[in-house]
Amino acid sequence: MIRIGVLISGSGTNLQAILDACRDGRIPGRVVVVISDRADAYGLERARRAGVDALHLDPSAYPTRTAFDAALAERLRAYQVDLVCLAGYMRLVRKPMLEAFPNRILNIHPSLLPAFPGLEAQRQALEYGVKVAGCTVHFVTAGVDEGPIVLQAAVPVLEGDTVEDLRQRILKEEHRIYPEAIRLFAEGRLVIEGRRVRILDRAPGEAPAGALSGGALRESGLAREEES
């Protein structure tokens, strides 16, 4: 079972989806720590109710954003985290985190990337006039919402939709595909090939899916094949 750390800034509905999937056995792992950059984030209460350590790390207590991320990485390392999941975390992830957890940070974004990266993705979609919107789970890189894509789900944009209408429709799909992407990672079935993520039928070594342990993930990291 892998050890998961979740970063949040708000209410934590995607965190709740992850907690539920771990509890139900849909994810072979458990959330060991939840960290928020905001003390009033309701997601911290969700974590406490689930018996998970919930921490507030105040960015203003650090001289630079890089120093904050270094402290964040140190906290996550202390919990021996195998995978970091951003769940409504409203800060850019910087070099200390990327170096501490290479190919081991996932994010969920409320658009069909590469369309509409950044903030207010649902509003961007409505203003552009698209007929289909959706969400994307991707690996985190230095660029904003630019990392290799793991899973996507589409939803229709209906006549008369408000931003909130579209947000709620997309959110239902976020709650479905984020736990699924984490499960695939936990089973050792994701291979990054350049910009693409290949999903294996089985974990490396021809073992049954789910045979790659959290310890093996910590030792080797995510399987990666470089483009020739």
C-alpha positions in Angstrom: 0.0 0.0 0.0 1.3 3.4 -0.9 1.5 6.4 1.5 -0.3 9.5 0.1 0.1 13.1 1.1 -2.6 15.6 0.0 -2.1 19.3 -0.4 -5.2 21.5 -0.2 -6.3 25.2 0.0 -10.0 24.9 0.3 -13.0 22.7 1.1 -11.4 19.5 0.0 -14.1 17.6 -2.0 -11.4 15.9 -4.0 -9.6 15.0 -0.8 -12.8 13.4 0.4 -13.1 11.4 -2.8 -9.5 10.1 -2.2 -10.2 9.4 1.5 -13.4 7.5 0.5 -11.6 5.5 -2.2 -8.8 4.5 0.3 -11.4 3.4 2.9 -13.4 1.4 0.4 -10.3 -0.4 -1.0 -10.5 1.2 -4.5 -7.0 2.7 -3.9 -4.4 0.3 -2.5 -3.0 3.0 -0.2 -3.8 5.4 2.6 -3.7 9.1 3.1 -1.1 9.7 5.9 -1.1 13.5 6.0 -3.0 16.5 4.7 -1.3 19.9 4.5 -3.0 23.2 3.7 -1.5 26.6 3.1 -4.7 28.1 4.6 -5.6 27.6 8.3 -9.3 27.9 7.5 -9.4 25.3 4.8 -12.4 22.9 5.6 -10.4 20.1 4.1 -8.3 20.0 7.3 -11.5 19.1 9.2 -12.3 16.4 6.7 -8.8 14.9 7.3 -9.2 15.0 11.1 -12.6 13.3 10.9 -10.9 10.5 8.9 -8.2 10.2 11.5 -5.5 11.7 9.3 -2.9 14.1 10.5 -3.9 17.6 9.3 -1.3 20.4 9.2 -1.3 24.1 8.4 1.9 25.5 6.9 1.8 29.3 6.7 3.5 30.6 3.6 4.0 34.0 5.2 6.3 32.4 7.8 8.9 31.8 5.1 11.1 34.4 3.4 10.6 33.1 -0.1 8.2 30.8 -2.0 11.1 28.4 -2.6 11.8 28.3 1.2 8.1 27.4 1.8 8.2 24.6 -0.7 11.5 23.3 0.9 9.7 23.1 4.2 6.7 21.5 2.6 8.9 18.8 1.1 10.5 18.2 4.4 7.2 17.7 6.1 6.1 15.2 3.4 9.3 13.3 3.6 8.9 13.0 7.3 5.7 11.0 6.6 7.5 8.8 4.1 5.0 9.8 1.4 5.1 7.9 -1.9 2.7 10.1 -3.8 1.7 13.7 -3.4 -1.8 14.7 -4.6 -2.8 18.3 -5.2 -6.5 18.6 -4.4 -7.6 22.2 -4.9 -4.1 23.4 -3.9 -3.8 27.0 -5.2 -0.1 27.5 -5.2 2.5 26.7 -7.8 4.8 23.7 -6.9 8.4 24.8 -7.1 11.8 23.2 -7.5 12.3 21.8 -3.9 9.0 19.8 -4.2 9.7 18.7 -7.8 13.2 17.5 -6.9 11.9 15.7 -3.7 9.1 13.9 -5.5 10.1 13.5 -9.2 7.2 12.0 -11.2 5.4 11.5 -7.9 3.1 14.6 -7.8 -0.4 14.5 -9.4 -2.9 17.3 -9.9 -6.5 17.5 -11.0 -7.5 20.4 -13.2 -11.1 21.3 -14.3 -10.5 21.5 -18.0 -9.5 19.2 -20.9 -5.9 20.2 -21.0 -4.1 21.7 -22.8 -7.2 23.9 -23.2 -7.8 26.5 -20.4 -4.9 26.1 -18.0 -4.6 28.2 -14.9 -7.3 29.8 -12.8 -11.1 30.0 -13.6 -10.9 27.2 -16.2 -14.7 26.7 -16.2 -15.3 30.4 -16.8 -12.7 30.3 -19.6 -14.5 27.4 -21.2 -17.9 29.2 -21.1 -16.5 32.4 -22.5 -14.8 30.6 -25.3 -18.0 28.9 -26.3 -16.9 25.3 -26.2 -19.6 22.5 -26.4 -17.5 20.0 -24.3 -15.5 20.7 -21.2 -14.1 18.3 -18.6 -11.2 17.6 -16.2 -7.7 16.2 -16.4 -5.4 14.3 -14.0 -1.8 15.1 -14.9 1.7 14.8 -13.4 3.0 18.1 -12.1 6.0 19.8 -13.7 7.5 23.3 -13.5 5.0 24.7 -16.0 1.4 25.6 -15.1 -0.9 22.6 -15.8 1.6 21.4 -18.4 2.6 17.9 -17.1 2.0 14.6 -18.9 -1.7 13.6 -18.8 -2.9 10.5 -17.0 -6.7 10.5 -17.4 -9.4 12.9 -18.7 -13.1 12.9 -18.6 -15.5 15.0 -20.7 -18.9 16.6 -19.9 -21.3 18.5 -22.1 -21.7 22.3 -21.9 -25.4 23.0 -21.9 -27.3 26.0 -23.1 -27.8 28.4 -20.2 -25.0 26.9 -18.1 -23.6 29.2 -15.4 -20.0 28.8 -14.2 -21.4 27.1 -11.1 -23.5 24.7 -13.2 -20.4 23.7 -15.2 -18.2 23.5 -12.1 -20.5 21.0 -10.4 -20.9 18.9 -13.5 -17.1 18.7 -13.9 -16.6 18.1 -10.2 -18.5 14.8 -10.3 -16.1 13.6 -12.9 -13.1 14.8 -10.9 -14.3 12.7 -8.0 -14.4 9.7 -10.3 -11.1 9.9 -12.2 -8.8 11.2 -9.5 -9.0 8.1 -7.4 -8.7 6.0 -10.5 -5.5 7.7 -11.5 -4.1 7.3 -8.0 -5.0 3.6 -8.1 -3.1 3.2 -11.4 -0.1 4.9 -9.9 -0.3 2.7 -6.8 -0.4 -0.4 -8.9 2.8 0.6 -10.8 0.9 0.8 -14.1 1.9 4.3 -15.3 4.9 4.9 -17.6 5.9 8.3 -18.8 7.1 8.4 -22.4 8.0 12.0 -23.2 4.7 13.9 -23.0 2.6 10.7 -22.9 1.6 8.5 -20.1 1.2 4.8 -21.0 -1.1 2.7 -18.8 0.1 -0.8 -18.5 -2.3 -3.8 -18.3 0.0 -5.1 -15.5 2.6 -3.8 -13.2 6.3 -4.0 -14.4 7.8 -7.5 -14.2 4.6 -9.2 -15.4 3.3 -9.3 -11.8 -0.4 -9.0 -11.3 -1.7 -5.5 -11.0 -1.1 -4.1 -7.6 2.0 -6.2 -6.9 4.4 -3.2 -6.8 4.7 -2.2 -3.2 5.0 1.2 -1.7 8.5 0.4 -0.7 9.4 -0.4 -4.3 7.9 2.8 -5.4 10.0 4.8 -2.9 13.1 3.0 -4.1 12.6 3.2 -7.8 10.1 6.0 -8.3 7.6 6.0 -11.2 8.6 3.8 -14.1 9.9 6.1 -16.9 11.0 5.4 -20.4 12.9 8.1 -22.2 12.1 8.8 -25.8 14.8 7.5 -28.2 
